[in-house]
Amino acid sequence: MPVPTNTSARVAPASGGATQPYGRALALLASLFFMWGFITVINGTLLPHLRSVFELNYFQTTVIESVWFIAYGVMGMPSAFLIERIGYKKALIIGLTVMALGALGMIGAAELISYPVTLISLFVIASGITLLQVAANPYVAVIGPAESSESRLTLVQAFNSMGTFFAPYFGGYLILSRTTGGTSLAGTELTAAERIADAQATQLPYLLVAIVLAIIVFIIWRANLPQMGESTRKANREERKKLSLWSHKNLVYGIPAIFIYLIAEIGVANLFINFAILPEIGGITPADAAKYLTMMWGGMMVGRFAGSYLMSRFSPSRVLACFALFAMVVMIGAATLQGQLALWCLILVGLGHSIMFPAIFALGIKGLGPLTEEGSGLLITAIAGGALVAIQGLLADAYGLQTSFWLTVACEVYVLWYALYGSKPTNALPEGNLAAQGADETLA
């Protein structure tokens, strides 16, 4: 069946053939990026809440986040193999369904006031997001012209940042502002009854999340998405047998770049509220700190929209280098300064981090050709680097929370090196897009 043509945005084939639409599919994918960004940051808002409910230290708090990112390490490559067998659309539906089941599990965990059920539910949600990441990121990269893949992926990642921008408002209002722990200053002791009430405050937010995910599943199930046909996938499977991922240095160095970048992003996001409420930094309540966290995610959103434009005009690797240098400078400020200056340095790092994931991802799969799915799976598996945020928790317990941000500075240095040297493609295979490679079926 031909791909429907009722949209103005079109793909220009790599060589001959009719053009194919991708604008509507890109808009639908942008909604997925929004949702998983939203849910990931809701999880970050939940950490200080759970720290209060379960009376955790910094290391125990960051272990919760580690469980979330372990799912990426466990499910990354299985997700890539599943996509090869069932295609992009079915993978998106399965991923969203798994996320909805995990959100319902969080409702049960709140009712039972169970720490183990909370960890299991977060792992399930993260497993669904992993499948979406492996499917959606390379799909966006190859759905249109190869020369604009970095710009296109950064653009839809901007909608991911839009989700992260609104999530602290949502979490701050529906979780932190409705709990005793969320409206008390650091060090306040909660009674057993207050901890029970605080734990159950997460039920309404996760019910709303589950409902929205179910609606998106229905929309995607009914949608027509362009996809490589079965014959093309079979041909690619045969060609893969003759090729090696490890001959592509941009991928080989890109995997640790994603891994290391996630340590930086997750460390900042998950310890932001704890940092802001320190008497020598902000001296504010967790609910008020969530508003400042919103500014950091807002900077990431603005940076991605701006980065998408900049990468359409300048070398993506050079743009990435500039953003990495900026992030390194402001993180040095966050690790050394005091009061509002330190807090604003941590807020501004959102701008520096904004384009890192989409730029590294697009540069990492550049020139992989039929190896794109496997390369994508490895890059998404590298998101498990976020699990090592527990190391920053150990550093914070041992040397102080502010000192622990020197780990983030070191992460920015590697990303800067990757942008300048490690991202150059080697043994590049012919580039193309879904339309040019044979979108001979429409999944309706």
Secondary structure as GFF3:
##gff-version 3
##sequence-region A 1 444
A	DSSP	beta_strand	10	11	.	.	.	ID=ss1
A	DSSP	beta_strand	20	21	.	.	.	ID=ss2
A	DSSP	alpha_helix	23	54	.	.	.	ID=ss3
A	DSSP	alpha_helix	58	86	.	.	.	ID=ss4
A	DSSP	alpha_helix	88	112	.	.	.	ID=ss5
A	DSSP	alpha_helix	115	142	.	.	.	ID=ss6
A	DSSP	three_ten_helix	146	148	.	.	.	ID=ss7
A	DSSP	alpha_helix	149	174	.	.	.	ID=ss8
A	DSSP	three_ten_helix	176	178	.	.	.	ID=ss9
A	DSSP	three_ten_helix	181	183	.	.	.	ID=ss10
A	DSSP	alpha_helix	192	199	.	.	.	ID=ss11
A	DSSP	three_ten_helix	200	202	.	.	.	ID=ss12
A	DSSP	alpha_helix	203	222	.	.	.	ID=ss13
A	DSSP	beta_strand	225	227	.	.	.	ID=ss14
A	DSSP	alpha_helix	230	240	.	.	.	ID=ss15
A	DSSP	three_ten_helix	245	247	.	.	.	ID=ss16
A	DSSP	alpha_helix	249	276	.	.	.	ID=ss17
A	DSSP	alpha_helix	286	311	.	.	.	ID=ss18
A	DSSP	alpha_helix	316	336	.	.	.	ID=ss19
A	DSSP	alpha_helix	339	353	.	.	.	ID=ss20
A	DSSP	alpha_helix	356	364	.	.	.	ID=ss21
A	DSSP	three_ten_helix	369	371	.	.	.	ID=ss22
A	DSSP	alpha_helix	372	381	.	.	.	ID=ss23
A	DSSP	three_ten_helix	382	388	.	.	.	ID=ss24
A	DSSP	alpha_helix	389	399	.	.	.	ID=ss25
A	DSSP	three_ten_helix	403	405	.	.	.	ID=ss26
A	DSSP	alpha_helix	406	417	.	.	.	ID=ss27
A	DSSP	pi_helix	418	422	.	.	.	ID=ss28
A	DSSP	alpha_helix	434	438	.	.	.	ID=ss29
A	DSSP	beta_strand	441	443	.	.	.	ID=ss30
###
